Amino acid sequence: MLANNITVFDQNTMEYDNWFEKHAIIYQSEILALQQAVPKIGNGIEIGVGTGRFAQALNIKFGVEPSENMASVAEQRGIKVIRAAAENLPVKNNTYNFVLMATTVCFLSDIPKAFSEIHRILKPKGKIILAIIDKNSELGKKYEKEKFKNMFYKDASFHSTEEITSLLEQSNFNSFSYWQTLTKINTNEIEQPTKGFGKGSFVVIKAIKN
Ligand SMILES: C[S@@+](CC[C@H](N)C(=O)[O-])C[C@H]1O[C@@H](n2cnc3c(N)ncnc32)[C@H](O)[C@@H]1O
């Protein structure tokens, strides 16, 4: 049986996917931030690939996704999807040059286990790239306050950039870089990302496997 925070995506896949059409400015700003961190070459995989909106835009060919309906849409976008959860990856050790996880950490049942699995499947010096809605940001506070009204986020647990950094350090990642965007949440303009965190609601964290 699927956990609640997977079932909601499985049962409302097209509603989730259509969000990106309705919020094209936010989506484009997020892609620009992710492009700063995601390598243009090398073998990469997105864990919690969803419907493949980011993987497709970033030219990532592989994904992991526990929801069958989300995975099917990602496959229609040309991504090869393994049906699994981040905490238990059916992938051999030292396989990938980089792993992306975009807006999925907040849904995991066991973050240290997922980070340890990602560490295991990365090649030596491989890169982990995470995108989060920072719990301390304007959007993070709004989502946290209103999450009981939002079917997708009602079971989510948001984290700060510092909390995620600390968990990554405990999982043997180092050499951190950060980019941020969505410094204003009500805007009609695509935003250029800046380095660092603390101002933007969408934060991209990159670290290297020790
Ligand atoms: C907010 S969506 C993000 C999807 C995609 N990365 C994107 O940004 O559009 C969260 C995704 O995480 C998946 N998910 C939930 N729990 C997971 C887990 N334990 N391991 C991997 N994926 C999980 C959900 O099924 C859903 O597709």
The ligand as an ORCA input file, in Angstrom:
! r2SCAN-3c Opt
* xyz 0 1
  C       6.159     17.628     -5.188
  S       6.417     16.183     -6.136
  C       7.901     16.586     -7.005
  C       7.977     15.899     -8.327
  C       9.085     16.454     -9.247
  N      10.384     16.329     -8.657
  C       8.771     17.902     -9.523
  O       9.484     18.744     -8.990
  O       7.783     18.165    -10.212
  C       6.968     15.007     -4.960
  C       7.160     13.617     -5.577
  O       7.831     12.804     -4.607
  C       7.285     11.503     -4.700
  N       7.594     10.820     -3.438
  C       6.919     10.820     -2.270
  N       7.544     10.053     -1.356
  C       8.666      9.575     -1.966
  C       9.711      8.705     -1.554
  N       9.754      8.203     -0.324
  N      10.685      8.410     -2.444
  C      10.669      8.936     -3.694
  N       9.694      9.761     -4.149
  C       8.702     10.067     -3.285
  C       5.815     11.740     -4.960
  O       5.182     10.583     -5.485
  C       5.888     12.896     -5.940
  O       5.976     12.447     -7.266
*
